[in-house]
Every structure is written in structure tokens, then in C-alpha cells.
Amino acid sequence: MGLTRGRMDNIAIVVASSEAGASDRVADSMQRGTPELTMQDAVRAAEAEMCRASRSREGAVATGPVGVAPRAGHGIMI
């Protein structure tokens, strides 16, 4: 069973021998599905990822670049 995001409501048609059986089928179906993130959940996850990425970048800047090729005119002289 799948439902769309109706503006006002959604209607589910369930085939069962009784109203209780139909309720059980709807409940089982809802628990099987993968919950979708709300917009607020997605924003919080994006903010957390940005904070994590900025902390990683700050650590890299503090320790300096690694494996950078010499700039023109600043190479090793022999």
C-alpha cells in the first residue's frame, strides 16, 4: 500500500474480511515502510554535515598543506 502526500487527506483502500483486519493491515504496512525525513530533519542533517566539514578543513589549515609541489622559482636548488 502506498499513499501520496495529499493536500487535504489521503484515502487508502484495504481489502480485508473485517474492519479490525483492515486496521491491522494498514498498521502493518505503515510499520514496514521506510520513514521519510521531514524538511527540518534534512536541514539539521545538512547543517551537521557542514559543521563536520568545516572542522575537518580547519584542522587541515592549522597543520598546513601536505604534499604541495614547489611554486615556480621556489624549488630546491642543487
C-alpha positions as CSV (number, residue, x, y, z in Angstrom):
1,M,0.0,0.0,0.0
2,G,1.3,3.4,-0.8
3,L,-0.1,6.9,-0.3
4,T,0.8,10.2,-1.8
5,R,1.1,13.5,0.2
6,G,-2.5,14.7,-0.3
7,R,-3.2,18.4,0.4
8,M,-6.3,17.7,2.4
9,D,-6.4,14.0,3.0
10,N,-5.5,10.6,1.7
11,I,-7.7,7.6,1.1
12,A,-6.4,4.0,1.5
13,I,-8.4,1.2,0.1
14,V,-7.7,-2.0,2.1
15,V,-9.2,-5.4,1.3
16,A,-9.9,-7.4,4.5
17,S,-12.6,-9.5,6.0
18,S,-13.3,-7.1,8.8
19,E,-12.7,-3.6,9.9
20,A,-10.2,-4.8,12.6
21,G,-8.4,-6.8,9.9
22,A,-8.2,-3.7,7.7
23,S,-6.8,-1.7,10.6
24,D,-4.2,-4.4,11.3
25,R,-3.2,-4.4,7.6
26,V,-2.8,-0.6,7.5
27,A,-0.8,-0.7,10.7
28,D,1.5,-3.5,9.5
29,S,2.0,-1.6,6.2
30,M,2.9,1.6,8.0
31,Q,5.5,-0.1,10.2
32,R,7.1,-1.8,7.2
33,G,7.8,1.3,5.3
34,T,10.9,3.5,5.4
35,P,10.1,6.7,7.1
36,E,10.9,9.8,5.1
37,L,12.9,12.7,6.5
38,T,11.0,15.9,7.3
39,M,12.3,19.1,5.8
40,Q,13.5,20.0,9.3
41,D,15.4,16.7,9.6
42,A,17.1,17.3,6.3
43,V,18.1,20.8,7.2
44,R,19.5,19.6,10.6
45,A,21.5,16.8,8.8
46,A,22.9,19.3,6.2
47,E,23.9,21.7,9.0
48,A,25.6,19.0,10.9
49,E,27.5,17.9,7.8
50,M,28.6,21.5,7.1
51,C,29.9,21.8,10.7
52,R,31.7,18.5,10.4
53,A,33.3,19.5,7.1
54,S,34.3,22.9,8.4
55,R,36.0,21.3,11.4
56,S,37.9,19.0,9.1
57,R,39.0,22.0,6.9
58,E,40.1,24.0,10.0
59,G,42.3,21.1,11.1
60,A,43.9,20.8,7.7
61,V,44.6,24.6,7.5
62,A,46.1,24.6,11.1
63,T,48.6,21.8,10.2
64,G,49.4,23.3,6.8
65,P,49.3,21.8,3.4
66,V,50.7,18.3,2.7
67,G,52.4,17.3,-0.5
68,V,52.3,20.6,-2.2
69,A,54.6,21.0,-5.2
70,P,57.1,23.8,-5.1
71,R,56.0,27.1,-6.6
72,A,57.7,28.4,-9.7
73,G,61.1,30.0,-8.7
74,H,60.9,28.4,-5.2
75,G,62.2,24.9,-6.0
76,I,65.1,23.1,-4.4
77,M,68.4,24.3,-5.8
78,I,71.3,21.8,-6.3
